[in-house]
Amino acid sequence: MKLHPFVFIWGSLQAVLRIVLILVPVLARADTHVYAGAVGTNILDPLVFTTGHLYDVSSGFRFPMVLRDRGLNAGHFRGDVLTFTALSSTDLGTGQLPGRALLGSRLAVEVVEVLGPEGGRFDFWEGDGENPGNQITFRVPVGTTNGPSFLVISENDGSPGGDAYGHIHGRAFTATLPGLYTVGFRLRDVSTNGPGGGPLHAPSSILRMYFQAGPTVESLESTDSGLRAYFRSAPGVTNVLEAADSLAAPDWTPIGPGLRGNTTLQCLTDPTPPETGRFYRLRLLSIPP
């Protein structure tokens, strides 16, 4: 039996309960920052995502993305703001700091790998430094394993001695199809201030992150306190679990209060699931711009 991407089935010896996720979203924006620096302050020391461990696939973090039906990214899945931030090379001019890229380096983030739903695509939208842009800058199809696309995150022009710092707003990543994407990012120094006119730093290792486009129930659990539906949601989205006994003429009834998303793993519980079966949906309370 082929299921709709937002339909989930859970079975037990007594019954089968169907989880139907219907997308009606709202989103409040909140930046997620991934910081970039260097392993050391020697020439050709590799770059590093200094907070990458908080967001890589082993951390369990998933970046939730909501389907937009209007605004600049209409028809695309977009989450909150994801900002790659290059740490300042110095502290108020006091000298080179450990863990920071060398003066004269110019950091960029490459999108080198994208895994996900067949036919899907992961896109980057450049802004003007503060406000979102309305055109896609580059597209990375699912299946890419050594992509050439990158975005510069330092705010210098690559001149010798320039601070590597950068914190640029107005950028967005989107996905085209619902599902789970694994995206590989790598830091690269695009300056020409190093040995032989090359970079000052070697590239970083690849940081792989999960991006969840559209709502999904990651797991279902039958407990003494009822049926638990585990999910992740973008911050600012209030999620309500609703139930109906039939889909022929459904009378959707909220099961308890709503739960506001925070990107971490959360759950909503039906304390009295019937043995005869019941249909559920996760409702997101309004539509984001």
NUVEXTI-749203 format. One line per 10 residues: number of its first residue (from 0); their letters; for each residue x, y, z of N, C-alpha, C, O, CB. Coordinates in pm, whole numbers, plus 50000, padded with zeros to 5 digits. Glycine has a CB too. Example, Ala and Ser with C-alpha at 12.3 -4.5 7.8 and 13.67 -1.06 7.14 Angstrom:
0	AS	51319 49431 50780 51230 49550 50780 51320 49670 50780 51424 49668 50846 51131 49553 50905  51285 49775 50708 51367 49894 50714 51290 50003 50787 51341 50114 50804 51408 49940 50572
% end
This chain:
0	MKLHPFVFIW	50085 49881 50000 50000 50000 50000 50088 50123 50000 50177 50136 50084 49904 50001 50122  50064 50214 49906 50142 50337 49897 50078 50442 49986 49957 50463 49981 50151 50388 49752  50159 50508 50066 50109 50607 50160 50146 50747 50115 50251 50767 50053 50164 50581 50301  50061 50842 50145 50093 50983 50128 50212 51016 50216 50226 50958 50323 49970 51074 50163  50300 51109 50173 50419 51139 50255 50389 51180 50398 50475 51165 50485 50498 51247 50191  50268 51232 50425 50237 51279 50560 50146 51181 50634 50083 51219 50733 50171 51416 50553  50136 51054 50587 50054 50954 50655 50147 50852 50718 50237 50799 50653 49954 50886 50555  50123 50824 50845 50206 50730 50920 50115 50628 50987 50012 50664 51043 50293 50805 51025  50153 50499 50982 50072 50393 51039 50150 50324 51150 50269 50294 51137 50031 50290 50930  50081 50302 51260 50140 50234 51375 50049 50119 51414 49927 50136 51422 50161 50333 51496
10	GSLQAVLRIV	50106 50001 51438 50021 49887 51468 50060 49822 51600 50173 49836 51647 50029 49786 51357  49964 49751 51660 49988 49671 51779 49905 49544 51766 49836 49526 51665 49952 49750 51911  49911 49458 51863 49830 49337 51860 49682 49369 51867 49600 49290 51820 49869 49246 51973  49646 49480 51924 49506 49513 51944 49448 49597 51830 49330 49585 51796 49489 49586 52075  49532 49684 51770 49473 49780 51677 49579 49840 51588 49699 49823 51611 49399 49890 51752  49534 49910 51486 49619 49992 51403 49570 50135 51415 49453 50165 51392 49618 49943 51254  49662 50224 51452 49626 50365 51463 49697 50439 51352 49816 50420 51329 49664 50424 51602  49623 50523 51284 49678 50595 51171 49705 50739 51210 49619 50806 51267 49584 50588 51050  49825 50784 51179 49864 50922 51206 49863 50996 51073 49940 50964 50983 50006 50930 51275  49777 51095 51060 49766 51173 50939 49815 51314 50971 49756 51382 51055 49621 51174 50884
20	LILVPVLARA	49919 51357 50904 49973 51490 50928 49921 51583 50820 49949 51562 50702 50127 51489 50931  49848 51686 50859 49796 51784 50766 49864 51916 50796 49861 51965 50909 49641 51797 50776  49925 51974 50695 50011 52090 50712 49931 52218 50701 49879 52252 50595 50123 52089 50610  49923 52291 50815 49865 52426 50817 49956 52508 50907 49925 52524 51025 49713 52427 50868  50070 52563 50855 50177 52608 50943 50177 52755 50981 50114 52840 50917 50303 52577 50880  50252 52784 51090 50289 52920 51130 50434 52918 51174 50480 52818 51229 50196 52974 51245  50506 53022 51151 50647 53022 51187 50691 53156 51243 50661 53261 51187 50732 52986 51067  50763 53151 51354 50830 53270 51407 50980 53252 51382 51034 53146 51412 50800 53292 51561  51046 53351 51327 51184 53337 51287 51277 53346 51409 51257 53427 51499 51220 53444 51184  51378 53261 51408 51480 53261 51513 51607 53203 51453 51606 53091 51401 51434 53179 51639
30	DTHVYAGAVG	51715 53278 51459 51839 53237 51394 51901 53115 51461 51903 53103 51583 51938 53352 51393  51953 53025 51377 52043 52918 51419 52181 52954 51366 52198 52969 51245 51994 52776 51368  52278 52967 51455 52413 53009 51415 52508 52890 51421 52514 52819 51521 52463 53124 51505  52583 52870 51314 52692 52774 51311 52820 52854 51291 52838 52919 51189 52671 52666 51196  52910 52848 51391 53028 52934 51389 53146 52864 51322 53160 52742 51327 53065 52974 51532  53230 52945 51258 53343 52894 51182 53472 52960 51227 53476 53081 51250 53321 52916 51031  53578 52880 51240 53710 52930 51277 53816 52839 51220 53800 52785 51111 53724 52941 51430  53924 52822 51293 54035 52739 51249 54087 52656 51366 54073 52695 51482 54148 52824 51189  54148 52542 51333 54203 52454 51436 54318 52522 51510 54335 52503 51630 54251 52322 51373  54397 52601 51436 54511 52670 51496 54543 52797 51419 54471 52834 51326 54633 52579 51499
40	TNILDPLVFT	54650 52863 51459 54687 52990 51397 54813 52977 51312 54880 53076 51284 54708 53096 51505  54845 52855 51271 54956 52835 51180 54905 52833 51036 54791 52794 51010 55031 52704 51213  54989 52874 50944 54950 52870 50803 54920 52726 50761 54996 52634 50792 55062 52931 50713  54809 52709 50692 54755 52582 50642 54695 52494 50751 54662 52379 50725 54864 52506 50572  54679 52548 50873 54595 52477 50969 54453 52468 50912 54406 52565 50852 54596 52549 51110  54384 52356 50930 54251 52343 50871 54147 52432 50939 54158 52465 51057 54206 52200 50877  54048 52470 50862 53932 52539 50916 53844 52441 50991 53858 52320 50975 53853 52610 50804  53751 52494 51073 53666 52407 51153 53534 52478 51183 53531 52598 51207 53737 52366 51284  53426 52401 51183 53298 52450 51234 53304 52436 51386 53290 52325 51438 53174 52371 51173  53325 52546 51457 53352 52537 51600 53231 52491 51680 53248 52435 51788 53399 52672 51652
50	TGHLYDVSSG	53111 52512 51630 52990 52462 51699 52921 52353 51617 52804 52324 51639 52892 52578 51725  52993 52294 51523 52932 52194 51437 52879 52072 51510 52781 52011 51467 53030 52150 51336  52944 52037 51621 52902 51918 51696 52760 51932 51752 52695 51832 51784 52999 51892 51809  52712 52054 51763 52576 52076 51814 52469 52045 51710 52353 52027 51744 52560 52219 51862  52509 52039 51582 52412 52028 51473 52437 51913 51378 52356 51889 51289 52410 52154 51396  52549 51840 51394 52576 51734 51298 52480 51616 51318 52407 51612 51417 52722 51686 51309  52482 51522 51224 52384 51414 51226 52393 51329 51353 52292 51274 51396 52402 51325 51105  52511 51319 51412 52524 51238 51534 52459 51304 51655 52433 51237 51755 52671 51212 51563  52432 51435 51647 52370 51506 51759 52220 51481 51768 52158 51507 51871 52396 51655 51746  52160 51430 51659 52015 51412 51655 51939 51535 51612 51817 51531 51597 51967 51369 51789
60	FRFPMVLRDR	52010 51647 51592 51943 51771 51552 51890 51759 51410 51958 51708 51321 52040 51891 51563  51768 51808 51390 51711 51820 51255 51660 51962 51239 51592 52015 51327 51597 51716 51231  51693 52023 51127 51651 52161 51100 51514 52155 51033 51506 52120 50915 51756 52237 51010  51407 52189 51106 51273 52175 51047 51247 52283 50942 51286 52399 50959 51165 52182 51156  51180 52243 50833 51147 52335 50725 50998 52325 50695 50942 52215 50692 51232 52305 50597  50934 52440 50674 50789 52448 50656 50758 52491 50513 50825 52579 50459 50726 52548 50758  50659 52430 50452 50618 52467 50317 50555 52605 50317 50459 52629 50390 50521 52363 50259  50609 52696 50235 50557 52832 50226 50458 52841 50111 50485 52793 50001 50673 52934 50207  50343 52902 50137 50243 52915 50030 50233 53057 49977 50150 53086 49891 50108 52870 50080  50317 53146 50028 50318 53285 49982 50452 53347 50019 50532 53284 50089 50199 53366 50044
70	GLNAGHFRGD	50477 53467 49973 50602 53533 50004 50713 53494 49908 50689 53434 49804 50642 53503 50145  50837 53529 49945 50951 53511 49857 50979 53366 49823 51023 53335 49712 51073 53572 49919  50955 53275 49918 50990 53134 49900 50866 53048 49876 50867 52929 49909 51066 53083 50021  50760 53104 49821 50636 53030 49798 50664 52904 49715 50734 52909 49614 50532 53119 49727  50607 52792 49761 50627 52665 49694 50751 52590 49737 50780 52482 49686 50631 52688 49549  50827 52648 49830 50949 52584 49880 50937 52561 50031 50865 52633 50101 51074 52671 49848  51010 52461 50079 51019 52436 50223 51133 52520 50280 51247 52510 50233 51040 52284 50253  51102 52602 50380 51204 52685 50444 51185 52683 50595 51072 52684 50643 51200 52830 50390  51296 52681 50669 51290 52685 50813 51324 52822 50866 51310 52922 50795 51383 52583 50873  51367 52827 50990 51416 52951 51046 51548 52989 50979 51598 52916 50893 51434 52939 51199
80	VLTFTALSST	51603 53101 51019 51727 53149 50959 51845 53063 51005 51865 53043 51125 51752 53297 50995  51920 53012 50909 52044 52940 50939 52159 53029 50894 52175 53056 50774 52048 52799 50868  52240 53075 50989 52349 53169 50959 52483 53105 50990 52510 53069 51104 52332 53300 51038  52566 53092 50889 52706 53052 50911 52785 53178 50942 52790 53271 50860 52765 52976 50784  52847 53183 51059 52913 53303 51109 53063 53279 51125 53104 53189 51198 52852 53348 51242  53144 53358 51056 53289 53349 51069 53333 53431 51190 53306 53551 51198 53360 53397 50939  53402 53367 51282 53449 53436 51402 53553 53540 51367 53630 53525 51272 53506 53335 51502  53555 53647 51446 53654 53753 51425 53794 53700 51454 53815 53625 51548 53624 53875 51515  53889 53741 51370 54028 53697 51388 54092 53758 51512 54183 53698 51570 54110 53731 51266  54047 53877 51552 54107 53946 51665 53998 53994 51760 53880 53998 51726 54192 54066 51618
90	DLGTGQLPGR	54040 54030 51880 53949 54084 51980 53984 54231 52002 54075 54263 52079 53958 54004 52114  53912 54320 51934 53933 54465 51945 54079 54502 51919 54137 54589 51984 53891 54514 52085  54136 54432 51819 54271 54467 51778 54382 54420 51869 54495 54469 51859 54281 54611 51764  54352 54326 51961 54454 54283 52057 54545 54175 52002 54638 54132 52070 54388 54234 52183  54520 54129 51880 54606 54026 51823 54527 53903 51784 54409 53889 51816 54714 53989 51920  54595 53814 51714 54532 53691 51665 54483 53604 51782 54556 53580 51878 54631 53612 51576  54359 53559 51771 54301 53475 51876 54306 53328 51838 54288 53295 51721 54157 53518 51904  54329 53238 51934 54325 53095 51905 54184 53053 51864 54085 53108 51912 54371 53012 52026  54176 52954 51773 54047 52906 51727 53983 52993 51622 53871 52966 51578 53955 52894 51842  54055 53100 51578 54002 53191 51477 54085 53179 51350 54204 53146 51355 54002 53338 51528
100	ALLGSRLAVE	54023 53204 51236 54097 53202 51110 54196 53317 51106 54173 53422 51167 54000 53209 50990  54304 53297 51034 54411 53397 51026 54364 53525 50958 54276 53523 50872 54531 53339 50952  54423 53636 51000 54402 53762 50928 54442 53744 50782 54547 53689 50752 54483 53878 50994  54358 53790 50694 54383 53774 50551 54310 53657 50490 54306 53645 50368 54527 53759 50527  54252 53569 50572 54173 53458 50517 54032 53507 50485 53983 53603 50545 54169 53339 50617  53968 53441 50392 53831 53474 50351 53752 53344 50344 53773 53262 50255 53828 53550 50212  53662 53327 50439 53596 53198 50456 53471 53187 50370 53397 53283 50351 53559 53177 50602  53451 53067 50319 53332 53035 50242 53281 52897 50286 53359 52815 50334 53362 53037 50088  53152 52874 50269 53090 52745 50300 53049 52678 50169 52969 52733 50093 52967 52763 50395  53103 52562 50144 53067 52483 50027 52951 52390 50061 52947 52334 50171 53188 52403 49974
110	VVEVLGPEGG	52859 52373 49968 52755 52271 49980 52799 52156 49891 52777 52158 49770 52610 52326 49938  52862 52055 49952 52931 51952 49873 52847 51825 49856 52869 51750 49761 53063 51917 49939  52754 51800 49946 52675 51676 49939 52529 51705 49970 52498 51786 50058 52730 51571 50037  52439 51640 49898 52297 51645 49931 52237 51507 49906 52238 51457 49793 52223 51755 49846  52184 51447 50012 52107 51324 50002 51964 51355 50046 51943 51443 50129 52169 51209 50090  51866 51285 49990 51728 51313 50026 51631 51248 49931 51667 51153 49860 51704 51461 50030  51507 51296 49926 51405 51235 49841 51442 51246 49694 51490 51350 49648 51269 51300 49865  51419 51139 49621 51453 51136 49478 51385 51250 49403 51265 51273 49419 51414 51000 49416  51461 51320 49323 51408 51433 49248 51409 51564 49324 51373 51668 49269 51271 51403 49204  51449 51561 49452 51450 51681 49534 51573 51767 49507 51666 51728 49436 51444 51643 49680
120	RFDFWEGDGE	51572 51886 49566 51679 51981 49545 51693 52069 49668 51594 52101 49735 51653 52066 49419  51817 52108 49698 51848 52196 49810 51901 52326 49751 51999 52325 49676 51953 52130 49909  51836 52439 49783 51867 52566 49719 51916 52670 49819 51884 52665 49938 51744 52619 49646  51994 52764 49769 52042 52877 49849 51994 53008 49787 52004 53028 49666 52196 52876 49861  51942 53097 49873 51892 53228 49830 51978 53335 49896 51985 53342 50018 51740 53246 49867  52043 53418 49815 52124 53526 49868 52037 53648 49893 51946 53678 49815 52240 53561 49770  52064 53720 50003 51994 53844 50033 52085 53963 50010 52186 53954 49941 51942 53844 50176  52046 54076 50070 52126 54196 50054 52210 54228 50177 52261 54339 50191 52036 54313 50022  52224 54132 50266 52298 54152 50390 52208 54167 50511 52251 54143 50623 52385 54272 50379  52083 54206 50488 51986 54217 50596 51851 54156 50557 51788 54087 50637 51968 54364 50636
130	NPGNQITFRV	51807 54182 50433 51675 54139 50390 51686 54019 50296 51783 54006 50222 51602 54254 50320  51585 53930 50299 51589 53812 50214 51586 53848 50066 51528 53948 50025 51473 53720 50246  51651 53762 49986 51646 53779 49842 51529 53704 49782 51472 53617 49847 51776 53732 49778  51493 53737 49660 51377 53674 49597 51416 53586 49480 51330 53546 49401 51280 53780 49550  51547 53554 49466 51592 53467 49360 51689 53364 49415 51765 53390 49509 51657 53549 49247  51685 53245 49355 51775 53137 49396 51914 53166 49339 51928 53192 49220 51723 52998 49348  52015 53160 49425 52153 53185 49385 52216 53060 49325 52280 53066 49220 52234 53234 49504  52199 52947 49394 52243 52820 49336 52155 52706 49383 52091 52713 49488 52390 52792 49372  52153 52600 49302 52070 52482 49325 52160 52359 49334 52252 52343 49253 51964 52466 49212  52132 52272 49432 52212 52151 49449 52117 52032 49447 52045 52010 49545 52297 52155 49581
140	PVGTTNGPSF	52115 51953 49339 52023 51840 49331 52058 51729 49430 52174 51710 49466 52022 51784 49191  51955 51656 49474 51977 51536 49554 52063 51439 49473 52039 51417 49354 51842 51470 49596  52162 51380 49539 52256 51290 49473 52391 51352 49450 52486 51283 49413 52200 51245 49343  52402 51484 49470 52531 51552 49456 52629 51502 49562 52593 51493 49680 52513 51705 49466  52751 51471 49523 52850 51421 49619 52979 51503 49621 53061 51486 49711 52884 51278 49587  52998 51592 49525 53119 51675 49525 53085 51808 49458 53147 51848 49359 53238 51604 49452  52986 51876 49514 52935 51997 49451 53031 52114 49457 53109 52125 49552 52807 52036 49516  53027 52202 49356 53118 52316 49351 53060 52444 49412 53132 52543 49425 53156 52343 49209  52931 52443 49451 52865 52567 49493 52910 52609 49633 52931 52525 49720 52713 52550 49489  52923 52741 49653 52962 52790 49784 52909 52930 49805 52875 53000 49710 53115 52787 49801
150	LVISENDGSP	52902 52971 49933 52866 53106 49972 52976 53162 50060 53021 53094 50153 52730 53110 50044  53020 53283 50033 53123 53348 50114 53061 53398 50243 52955 53461 50240 53191 53465 50035  53124 53371 50357 53069 53413 50486 53154 53521 50553 53106 53586 50646 53057 53295 50578  53278 53542 50509 53357 53656 50560 53310 53784 50493 53265 53782 50379 53510 53634 50537  53322 53894 50564 53280 54022 50509 53396 54104 50453 53375 54218 50411 53208 54102 50616  53517 54049 50452 53629 54121 50392 53632 54096 50240 53554 54017 50188 53763 54077 50457  53722 54165 50171 53732 54151 50025 53849 54064 49983 53884 54058 49866 53745 54288 49961  53910 53997 50081 54023 53909 50051 54158 53977 50053 54258 53914 50019 54003 53849 49920  54163 54104 50093 54291 54176 50098 54379 54120 50210 54326 54071 50310 54268 54328 50119  54511 54127 50196 54600 54081 50303 54572 54154 50434 54555 54275 50436 54747 54101 50263
160	GGDAYGHIHG	54568 54079 50543 54547 54137 50676 54404 54162 50714 54377 54207 50825 54620 54262 50684  54310 54135 50625 54170 54159 50656 54116 54060 50759 54154 53943 50760 54088 54152 50531  54025 54108 50845 53963 54023 50947 53870 53924 50878 53794 53961 50788 53886 54109 51053  53875 53799 50919 53793 53694 50858 53647 53702 50901 53563 53628 50848 53847 53559 50894  53614 53790 50994 53479 53798 51051 53371 53812 50944 53390 53875 50840 53470 53914 51147  53257 53750 50974 53140 53769 50889 53014 53720 50959 53011 53610 51015 53159 53697 50756  52909 53801 50953 52778 53765 51008 52673 53829 50917 52628 53940 50942 52762 53813 51160  52637 53756 50812 52556 53812 50704 52413 53760 50714 52390 53639 50716 52617 53777 50567  52317 53851 50721 52175 53815 50728 52112 53817 50588 52177 53850 50489 52100 53912 50822  51986 53781 50583 51910 53787 50459 51928 53667 50369 51889 53672 50252 51947 53909 50385
170	RAFTATLPGL	51986 53559 50419 52010 53439 50339 51913 53330 50380 51863 53328 50492 52155 53391 50355  51888 53238 50288 51794 53129 50319 51833 53004 50242 51883 53010 50130 51649 53171 50285  51808 52888 50307 51819 52758 50242 51678 52701 50231 51599 52713 50324 51914 52662 50320  51647 52639 50117 51515 52579 50099 51530 52441 50036 51635 52407 49982 51425 52670 50011  51422 52364 50044 51414 52234 49978 51287 52230 49893 51191 52301 49921 51415 52118 50083  51288 52147 49791 51178 52146 49695 51074 52038 49721 50959 52053 49679 51232 52131 49558  51112 51930 49787 51021 51819 49812 51019 51783 49960 51118 51805 50030 51060 51697 49727  50907 51728 50009 50904 51685 50149 50994 51565 50172 51012 51481 50084 50762 51651 50192  51050 51559 50292 51134 51446 50327 51255 51489 50407 51270 51607 50440 51178 51372 50203  51340 51392 50438 51460 51418 50518 51581 51432 50426 51609 51343 50345 51483 51304 50622
180	YTVGFRLRDV	51651 51544 50437 51772 51571 50359 51894 51564 50451 51890 51608 50565 51763 51711 50290  52001 51508 50399 52131 51514 50464 52221 51600 50378 52249 51566 50263 52192 51371 50486  52265 51712 50433 52343 51808 50355 52482 51819 50415 52499 51837 50536 52272 51948 50353  52583 51808 50329 52722 51817 50373 52781 51954 50341 52783 51996 50225 52806 51707 50307  52829 52024 50444 52892 52155 50429 53041 52144 50459 53083 52064 50543 52825 52261 50523  53120 52224 50389 53264 52227 50414 53314 52372 50407 53273 52448 50320 53341 52138 50312  53401 52407 50500 53462 52540 50500 53584 52542 50408 53662 52448 50404 53501 52582 50642  53597 52653 50334 53712 52670 50246 53760 52815 50255 53679 52907 50260 53677 52633 50099  53889 52834 50255 53949 52967 50249 53967 53003 50102 54046 52941 50032 54086 52974 50327  53892 53104 50056 53899 53142 49914 53995 53260 49893 53997 53320 49785 53759 53178 49862
190	STNGPGGGPL	54075 53293 49994 54174 53400 49978 54291 53348 49895 54305 53228 49871 54223 53451 50116  54374 53443 49852 54497 53408 49779 54620 53463 49852 54719 53500 49790 54492 53464 49634  54611 53468 49984 54716 53528 50066 54810 53425 50129 54895 53460 50210 54654 53611 50174  54794 53300 50092 54877 53196 50148 54996 53163 50058 55024 53235 49963 54795 53073 50171  55064 53053 50088 55182 53014 50010 55150 52997 49862 55053 52930 49826 55241 52884 50065  55232 53057 49776 55215 53043 49632 55088 53105 49578 55040 53066 49472 55218 52901 49596  55032 53202 49651 54908 53264 49607 54785 53180 49633 54679 53205 49577 54916 53294 49462  54799 53081 49718 54686 52996 49755 54625 53039 49887 54651 53150 49933 54730 52850 49763  54544 52954 49949 54476 52990 50074 54570 52986 50194 54677 52925 50190 54360 52896 50099  54528 53055 50300 54602 53052 50426 54568 52927 50508 54648 52882 50589 54572 53178 50508
200	HAPSSILRMY	54448 52873 50486 54402 52757 50564 54362 52643 50472 54315 52664 50360 54284 52797 50654  54382 52520 50522 54329 52402 50454 54178 52392 50481 54129 52447 50579 54403 52272 50502  54106 52322 50393 53960 52310 50415 53928 52232 50542 54011 52158 50594 53896 52241 50294  53807 52250 50590 53758 52175 50707 53714 52036 50664 53706 52006 50545 53642 52250 50776  53685 51953 50762 53613 51828 50734 53467 51862 50703 53423 51975 50727 53624 51728 50856  53394 51767 50651 53256 51791 50610 53163 51783 50732 53167 51687 50808 53212 51690 50502  53080 51885 50747 52976 51887 50850 52846 51844 50783 52796 51913 50694 52962 52029 50916  52790 51731 50827 52664 51680 50771 52550 51711 50867 52556 51678 50985 52673 51526 50743  52447 51776 50813 52332 51817 50893 52204 51761 50831 52194 51743 50709 52324 51971 50903  52105 51733 50919 51973 51692 50874 51883 51814 50855 51883 51906 50937 51910 51593 50973
210	FQAGPTVESL	51806 51814 50746 51702 51913 50722 51573 51836 50696 51565 51756 50603 51738 52007 50602  51471 51862 50780 51342 51793 50767 51243 51885 50698 51197 51983 50757 51289 51747 50906  51211 51855 50573 51116 51935 50497 50976 51878 50514 50948 51767 50470 51156 51940 50346  50889 51955 50580 50754 51908 50608 50749 51831 50738 50851 51780 50785 50703 51820 50494  50630 51823 50797 50617 51756 50927 50636 51607 50914 50602 51547 50812 50481 51785 50989  50689 51547 51018 50704 51403 51019 50697 51353 51163 50742 51421 51256 50837 51360 50952  50641 51235 51181 50646 51167 51310 50767 51075 51306 50771 50981 51226 50513 51088 51341  50864 51101 51391 50986 51023 51389 50967 50884 51451 51032 50788 51410 51096 51097 51462  50877 50875 51548 50848 50744 51608 50717 50752 51684 50673 50860 51722 50964 50698 51702  50657 50636 51706 50535 50622 51786 50562 50524 51898 50634 50425 51880 50415 50576 51699
220	ESTDSGLRAY	50503 50551 52013 50530 50467 52129 50401 50449 52210 50334 50545 52246 50641 50529 52217  50370 50323 52237 50257 50293 52325 50309 50279 52468 50395 50195 52496 50183 50163 52280  50257 50361 52558 50303 50363 52696 50184 50348 52790 50068 50348 52747 50381 50493 52727  50213 50336 52918 50106 50328 53017 50024 50456 53021 49908 50455 53063 50164 50299 53156  50083 50567 52978 50011 50694 52979 49940 50724 52847 49876 50828 52835 50106 50806 53011  49952 50634 52748 49882 50652 52621 49976 50638 52502 50089 50590 52515 49815 50787 52617  49927 50680 52386 50005 50675 52264 50081 50806 52246 50021 50913 52245 49916 50647 52142  50212 50797 52232 50295 50915 52215 50340 50926 52069 50391 50830 52011 50418 50910 52309  50321 51043 52012 50367 51073 51877 50483 51172 51888 50465 51285 51933 50251 51132 51788  50603 51127 51846 50723 51210 51857 50748 51282 51725 50733 51224 51617 50846 51124 51896
230	FRSAPGVTNV	50785 51409 51734 50803 51492 51614 50897 51607 51647 50933 51629 51763 50666 51546 51563  50938 51678 51543 51012 51803 51557 50940 51911 51479 50875 51884 51378 51160 51788 51507  50952 52032 51527 50881 52143 51463 50965 52270 51473 51043 52287 51566 50742 52166 51529  50947 52357 51374 51017 52485 51376 50972 52569 51495 50856 52559 51536 50994 52561 51245  51060 52651 51551 51020 52741 51660 50907 52834 51616 50903 52881 51503 51140 52823 51707  50817 52858 51709 50705 52946 51680 50584 52876 51622 50477 52936 51615 50747 53051 51587  50599 52750 51581 50486 52674 51528 50418 52601 51643 50483 52523 51713 50533 52574 51419  50290 52625 51664 50214 52553 51765 50151 52430 51701 50077 52441 51603 50106 52644 51830  50180 52314 51757 50136 52187 51702 50025 52128 51789 50040 52119 51911 50254 52088 51691  49915 52089 51728 49802 52032 51799 49774 51894 51742 49761 51879 51620 49677 52123 51789
240	LEAADSLAAP	49765 51794 51828 49727 51660 51786 49575 51649 51790 49513 51675 51893 49792 51552 51877  49515 51612 51676 49370 51598 51665 49335 51456 51624 49416 51388 51560 49312 51701 51564  49215 51412 51660 49172 51275 51633 49032 51273 51574 48951 51361 51602 49178 51191 51760  49005 51171 51493 48871 51145 51437 48854 50996 51425 48951 50923 51404 48851 51216 51299  48731 50950 51438 48703 50806 51430 48686 50757 51287 48692 50637 51262 48577 50774 51508  48667 50851 51192 48647 50813 51053 48699 50925 50963 48697 51042 51001 48498 50783 51023  48747 50887 50844 48787 50986 50746 48676 51015 50645 48688 51106 50563 48911 50939 50674  48569 50937 50651 48457 50959 50559 48392 51095 50584 48367 51170 50490 48352 50847 50574  48366 51126 50708 48313 51257 50747 48379 51294 50878 48316 51291 50984 48155 51256 50760  48506 51329 50872 48583 51344 50997 48538 51461 51082 48510 51571 51032 48730 51360 50965
250	DWTPIGPGLR	48530 51435 51210 48504 51538 51309 48629 51548 51395 48641 51480 51497 48374 51506 51395  48721 51634 51353 48850 51641 51419 48837 51708 51555 48782 51818 51568 48951 51716 51331  48890 51638 51656 48881 51686 51794 49022 51699 51852 49100 51603 51846 48794 51589 51881  49057 51814 51907 49190 51828 51967 49210 51729 52083 49120 51707 52163 49212 51972 52017  49330 51672 52088 49368 51583 52199 49464 51662 52286 49586 51656 52266 49432 51448 52147  49412 51734 52383 49496 51811 52473 49537 51944 52412 49499 51975 52299 49619 51731 52510  49615 52021 52486 49659 52154 52441 49767 52144 52334 49828 52039 52315 49710 52235 52559  49790 52255 52265 49895 52260 52166 50033 52266 52229 50048 52300 52347 49875 52378 52076  50133 52233 52150 50271 52234 52196 50353 52315 52096 50352 52287 51976 50327 52089 52212  50424 52414 52146 50501 52503 52060 50634 52438 52024 50703 52385 52111 50525 52639 52129
260	GNTTLQCLTD	50669 52442 51896 50791 52378 51850 50916 52449 51896 50915 52570 51921 50790 52370 51701  51026 52372 51907 51154 52432 51945 51273 52364 51876 51386 52377 51922 51172 52424 52096  51247 52292 51768 51343 52216 51684 51393 52087 51750 51451 52003 51682 51462 52304 51651  51372 52070 51881 51414 51946 51947 51304 51842 51936 51192 51873 51894 51450 51973 52096  51336 51718 51974 51238 51611 51971 51134 51632 52080 51168 51645 52198 51306 51474 51986  51006 51636 52041 50895 51657 52133 50789 51550 52111 50797 51474 52015 50835 51799 52116  50690 51544 52198 50584 51447 52178 50450 51504 52222 50442 51588 52312 50614 51317 52254  50347 51456 52156 50208 51480 52195 50145 51344 52223 50177 51246 52156 50128 51558 52083  50056 51338 52322 50006 51210 52371 49854 51204 52366 49785 51298 52407 50055 51186 52513  49803 51091 52316 49662 51058 52332 49652 50967 52454 49697 50853 52449 49602 50988 52201
270	PTPPETGRFY	49594 51016 52566 49595 50936 52689 49502 50815 52684 49519 50721 52762 49558 51022 52807  49403 50816 52594 49306 50706 52590 49282 50659 52447 49170 50673 52397 49172 50749 52653  49381 50604 52379 49360 50556 52242 49271 50432 52242 49296 50339 52318 49495 50525 52174  49166 50428 52159 49076 50312 52158 49140 50192 52091 49225 50208 52003 48944 50348 52088  49101 50074 52129 49154 49953 52069 49103 49932 51928 49164 49858 51850 49120 49833 52154  48992 49995 51892 48932 49978 51759 49002 50061 51653 48975 50042 51534 48786 50014 51763  49089 50150 51690 49161 50232 51593 49109 50375 51590 48993 50400 51620 49151 50171 51456  49195 50466 51553 49158 50607 51548 49253 50677 51451 49370 50639 51438 49164 50672 51689  49201 50778 51383 49281 50858 51291 49329 50984 51363 49256 51045 51441 49201 50895 51164  49456 51020 51334 49515 51137 51397 49574 51230 51292 49614 51186 51184 49623 51095 51498
280	RLRLLSIPP	49578 51356 51324 49653 51449 51242 49723 51550 51333 49677 51582 51442 49560 51521 51142  49837 51599 51284 49910 51706 51352 49878 51835 51278 49912 51849 51161 50065 51678 51356  49814 51927 51346 49773 52052 51283 49862 52167 51329 49885 52186 51448 49624 52083 51315  49912 52243 51232 49995 52360 51256 49907 52482 51232 49843 52492 51127 50124 52361 51164  49905 52574 51327 49788 52659 51341 49771 52774 51244 49659 52825 51233 49788 52712 51472  49872 52819 51173 49850 52923 51074 49961 52919 50970 50055 52841 50983 49842 53062 51140  49950 53002 50868 50040 52994 50753 50149 53100 50763 50118 53217 50783 49961 53011 50621  50277 53062 50751 50385 53160 50762 50404 53237 50632 50365 53188 50526 50516 53091 50801  50462 53355 50637 50495 53427 50514 50616 53366 50446 50658 53414 50341 50521 53574 50544
% end
